[in-house]
Amino acid sequence: MKKETLQIHKEVATQVSTGLAINYPLNLTLLYILIELYGVTNPLVIGTTITLIMTVIAYTRIFILRSYFSKKYNRTK
């Protein structure tokens, strides 16, 4: 396997792993906050709110990881 292909696999595995590690607890926390603390019962409101928050966090997470891997791989060339 090419070195570049291995680097892509490492980056993808990192993206997926951090996504799972961050998004699952975040989803449960946001559900608890919206349902238990704020009393929101409308599924559309809950789904839309969680989707918006998770989108912002995912964008930030991926931007940080892409910056990290870009710097890391540019050093090795």
ZAKOLPA-71411 format. One line per 5 residues: number of its first residue (from 1); for each residue x, y, z of N, C-alpha, C, O. Coordinates in nm, 4 decimals. Example, Ala and Ser with C-alpha at 12.3 -4.5 7.8 and 13.67 -1.06 7.14 Angstrom:
# ZAKOLPA-71411
1	1.3190/-0.5690/0.7800/1.2300/-0.4500/0.7800/1.3200/-0.3300/0.7800/1.4236/-0.3319/0.8465 ~ 1.2850/-0.2250/0.7080/1.3670/-0.1060/0.7140/1.2900/0.0030/0.7870/1.3409/0.1138/0.8039
This chain:
# ZAKOLPA-71411
1	0.0849/-0.1178/0.0000/0.0000/0.0000/0.0000/0.0892/0.1238/0.0000/0.1924/0.1273/0.0671 ~ 0.0486/0.2244/-0.0754/0.1258/0.3479/-0.0838/0.1254/0.4208/0.0503/0.0329/0.4072/0.1305 ~ 0.2326/0.4994/0.0724/0.2418/0.5795/0.1944/0.1250/0.6792/0.2020/0.0684/0.7007/0.3092 ~ 0.0900/0.7390/0.0893/-0.0194/0.8365/0.0873/-0.1523/0.7709/0.1252/-0.2334/0.8313/0.1955 ~ -0.1749/0.6480/0.0792/-0.2975/0.5759/0.1122/-0.3039/0.5467/0.2613/-0.4102/0.5593/0.3222
6	-0.1931/0.5083/0.3203/-0.1890/0.4834/0.4652/-0.2178/0.6113/0.5435/-0.2876/0.6082/0.6448 ~ -0.1646/0.7222/0.4968/-0.1890/0.8500/0.5630/-0.3374/0.8856/0.5564/-0.3943/0.9356/0.6535 ~ -0.3992/0.8597/0.4419/-0.5425/0.8873/0.4275/-0.6232/0.7989/0.5227/-0.7182/0.8457/0.5855 ~ -0.5854/0.6707/0.5337/-0.6548/0.5798/0.6261/-0.6410/0.6280/0.7708/-0.7377/0.6240/0.8470 ~ -0.5219/0.6731/0.8086/-0.5012/0.7244/0.9448/-0.5898/0.8461/0.9709/-0.6516/0.8582/1.0766
11	-0.5946/0.9353/0.8730/-0.6763/1.0561/0.8905/-0.8245/1.0213/0.9006/-0.8949/1.0741/0.9867 ~ -0.8717/0.9335/0.8141/-1.0133/0.8942/0.8167/-1.0466/0.8248/0.9486/-1.1497/0.8535/1.0095 ~ -0.9603/0.7342/0.9927/-0.9835/0.6641/1.1195/-0.9885/0.7631/1.2361/-1.0695/0.7480/1.3276 ~ -0.9027/0.8627/1.2323/-0.9021/0.9645/1.3370/-1.0305/1.0466/1.3328/-1.0893/1.0752/1.4371 ~ -1.0745/1.0849/1.2123/-1.1980/1.1621/1.1983/-1.3174/1.0843/1.2537/-1.3987/1.1383/1.3288
16	-1.3265/0.9581/1.2158/-1.4403/0.8757/1.2595/-1.4344/0.8528/1.4109/-1.5364/0.8628/1.4790 ~ -1.3163/0.8224/1.4631/-1.3009/0.7954/1.6072/-1.3362/0.9174/1.6920/-1.4098/0.9068/1.7901 ~ -1.2828/1.0331/1.6531/-1.3128/1.1534/1.7311/-1.4597/1.1928/1.7156/-1.5209/1.2449/1.8089 ~ -1.5156/1.1674/1.5975/-1.6577/1.1953/1.5772/-1.7438/1.1142/1.6721/-1.8356/1.1671/1.7347 ~ -1.7139/0.9860/1.6825/-1.7896/0.8994/1.7729/-1.7681/0.9399/1.9184/-1.8634/0.9485/1.9959
21	-1.6434/0.9644/1.9547/-1.6109/0.9992/2.0935/-1.6751/1.1314/2.1367/-1.7104/1.1477/2.2535 ~ -1.6901/1.2241/2.0445/-1.7477/1.3548/2.0775/-1.8991/1.3548/2.0581/-1.9722/1.4033/2.1445 ~ -1.9466/1.3015/1.9466/-2.0874/1.3178/1.9105/-2.1844/1.2351/1.9941/-2.2937/1.2826/2.0248 ~ -2.1481/1.1144/2.0314/-2.2418/1.0329/2.1099/-2.2700/1.0960/2.2460/-2.3866/1.1159/2.2800 ~ -2.1660/1.1286/2.3261/-2.1947/1.1937/2.4543/-2.2598/1.3319/2.4368/-2.3439/1.3721/2.5171
26	-2.2200/1.4032/2.3319/-2.2806/1.5337/2.3065/-2.4298/1.5187/2.2787/-2.5106/1.5957/2.3307 ~ -2.4664/1.4214/2.1983/-2.6063/1.3967/2.1661/-2.6870/1.3650/2.2924/-2.7949/1.4207/2.3125 ~ -2.6360/1.2776/2.3757/-2.7062/1.2436/2.4998/-2.7183/1.3649/2.5922/-2.8226/1.3867/2.6537 ~ -2.6117/1.4427/2.6012/-2.6133/1.5625/2.6850/-2.7155/1.6643/2.6345/-2.7920/1.7209/2.7126 ~ -2.7158/1.6867/2.5028/-2.8110/1.7823/2.4461/-2.9551/1.7340/2.4612/-3.0448/1.8140/2.4877
31	-2.9775/1.6045/2.4447/-3.1118/1.5507/2.4668/-3.1566/1.5743/2.6107/-3.2695/1.6169/2.6353 ~ -3.0682/1.5465/2.7047/-3.1002/1.5677/2.8461/-3.1326/1.7155/2.8715/-3.2322/1.7475/2.9364 ~ -3.0486/1.8043/2.8203/-3.0696/1.9476/2.8424/-3.2033/1.9931/2.7835/-3.2820/2.0607/2.8498 ~ -3.2270/1.9551/2.6584/-3.3493/2.0019/2.5918/-3.4757/1.9409/2.6522/-3.5750/2.0109/2.6716 ~ -3.4724/1.8120/2.6816/-3.5940/1.7449/2.7299/-3.6139/1.7648/2.8796/-3.7206/1.8079/2.9234
36	-3.5118/1.7336/2.9574/-3.5272/1.7361/3.1036/-3.5203/1.8773/3.1620/-3.6005/1.9122/3.2486 ~ -3.4264/1.9577/3.1160/-3.4085/2.0898/3.1769/-3.4996/2.1963/3.1159/-3.5545/2.2802/3.1874 ~ -3.5154/2.1923/2.9833/-3.5968/2.2947/2.9170/-3.7375/2.2480/2.8841/-3.8214/2.3290/2.8447 ~ -3.7650/2.1200/2.8993/-3.8988/2.0685/2.8770/-3.9443/2.0690/2.7316/-4.0644/2.0710/2.7045 ~ -3.8512/2.0673/2.6389/-3.8867/2.0661/2.4963/-3.9381/1.9267/2.4613/-3.8724/1.8269/2.4910
41	-4.0548/1.9197/2.3988/-4.1121/1.7899/2.3618/-4.1349/1.7759/2.2118/-4.1671/1.6671/2.1640 ~ -4.1188/1.8827/2.1386/-4.1399/1.8800/1.9949/-4.0185/1.8152/1.9271/-3.9082/1.8694/1.9344 ~ -4.0374/1.7001/1.8613/-3.9249/1.6311/1.7976/-3.8548/1.7152/1.6907/-3.7336/1.7034/1.6726 ~ -3.9296/1.7995/1.6203/-3.8692/1.8850/1.5175/-3.7737/1.9861/1.5801/-3.6649/2.0097/1.5277 ~ -3.8135/2.0443/1.6895/-3.7288/2.1414/1.7591/-3.6053/2.0724/1.8159/-3.4939/2.1234/1.8034
46	-3.6249/1.9575/1.8777/-3.5122/1.8834/1.9352/-3.4136/1.8437/1.8256/-3.2936/1.8685/1.8375 ~ -3.4640/1.7824/1.7197/-3.3777/1.7369/1.6110/-3.3035/1.8495/1.5428/-3.1845/1.8374/1.5136 ~ -3.3734/1.9597/1.5172/-3.3118/2.0741/1.4497/-3.2053/2.1388/1.5375/-3.0968/2.1717/1.4895 ~ -3.2354/2.1571/1.6645/-3.1404/2.2188/1.7566/-3.0137/2.1341/1.7696/-2.9026/2.1862/1.7601 ~ -3.0307/2.0052/1.7909/-2.9158/1.9166/1.8054/-2.8347/1.9120/1.6761/-2.7117/1.9127/1.6803
51	-2.9019/1.9074/1.5620/-2.8320/1.9046/1.4338/-2.7491/2.0307/1.4129/-2.6350/2.0225/1.3675 ~ -2.8044/2.1460/1.4450/-2.7306/2.2713/1.4291/-2.6070/2.2757/1.5193/-2.4984/2.3126/1.4745 ~ -2.6235/2.2387/1.6444/-2.5116/2.2409/1.7387/-2.4041/2.1407/1.6971/-2.2851/2.1723/1.6991 ~ -2.4462/2.0197/1.6594/-2.3495/1.9168/1.6210/-2.2789/1.9525/1.4902/-2.1633/1.9151/1.4709 ~ -2.3463/2.0238/1.4005/-2.2834/2.0660/1.2758/-2.1703/2.1645/1.3018/-2.0630/2.1535/1.2426
56	-2.1942/2.2601/1.3897/-2.0903/2.3570/1.4242/-1.9714/2.2872/1.4897/-1.8564/2.3159/1.4567 ~ -1.9988/2.1970/1.5811/-1.8913/2.1243/1.6491/-1.8167/2.0336/1.5518/-1.6940/2.0248/1.5578 ~ -1.8881/1.9666/1.4629/-1.8229/1.8793/1.3639/-1.7345/1.9607/1.2697/-1.6231/1.9191/1.2376 ~ -1.7830/2.0751/1.2259/-1.7028/2.1601/1.1379/-1.5724/2.2002/1.2077/-1.4644/2.1921/1.1492 ~ -1.5840/2.2427/1.3312/-1.4663/2.2841/1.4080/-1.3704/2.1674/1.4275/-1.2496/2.1826/1.4091
61	-1.4233/2.0512/1.4647/-1.3403/1.9318/1.4872/-1.2659/1.8926/1.3606/-1.1459/1.8657/1.3650 ~ -1.3355/1.8892/1.2485/-1.2728/1.8473/1.1232/-1.1710/1.9512/1.0770/-1.0653/1.9149/1.0253 ~ -1.2008/2.0786/1.0946/-1.1054/2.1827/1.0576/-0.9758/2.1670/1.1362/-0.8668/2.1752/1.0796 ~ -0.9879/2.1445/1.2659/-0.8688/2.1276/1.3507/-0.7901/2.0039/1.3090/-0.6677/2.0097/1.2972 ~ -0.8590/1.8924/1.2867/-0.7889/1.7696/1.2480/-0.7258/1.7818/1.1090/-0.6141/1.7341/1.0885
66	-0.7943/1.8441/1.0138/-0.7360/1.8617/0.8800/-0.6133/1.9509/0.8874/-0.5144/1.9252/0.8188 ~ -0.6177/2.0548/0.9690/-0.5012/2.1416/0.9862/-0.3847/2.0633/1.0440/-0.2711/2.0771/0.9986 ~ -0.4128/1.9806/1.1446/-0.3094/1.8983/1.2068/-0.2465/1.8030/1.1058/-0.1241/1.7979/1.0935 ~ -0.3290/1.7276/1.0334/-0.2756/1.6305/0.9382/-0.2064/1.6993/0.8211/-0.1070/1.6481/0.7695 ~ -0.2569/1.8129/0.7792/-0.1924/1.8861/0.6701/-0.0512/1.9275/0.7101/0.0427/1.9101/0.6325
71	-0.0357/1.9817/0.8294/0.0962/2.0214/0.8778/0.1865/1.9004/0.8953/0.3040/1.9041/0.8588 ~ 0.1316/1.7930/0.9513/0.2093/1.6722/0.9765/0.2630/1.6128/0.8459/0.3801/1.5757/0.8386 ~ 0.1792/1.6036/0.7440/0.2210/1.5410/0.6193/0.3070/1.6321/0.5349/0.3887/1.5829/0.4569 ~ 0.2926/1.7610/0.5467/0.3771/1.8529/0.4726/0.5199/1.8536/0.5267/0.6138/1.8813/0.4520 ~ 0.5374/1.8240/0.6541/0.6705/1.8160/0.7139/0.7472/1.6947/0.6645/0.8692/1.6995/0.6492
76	0.6751/1.5851/0.6393/0.7424/1.4597/0.6043/0.7820/1.4531/0.4572/0.8564/1.3634/0.4177 ~ 0.7332/1.5469/0.3752/0.7665/1.5427/0.2315/0.8978/1.6075/0.2024/0.9400/1.6123/0.0869
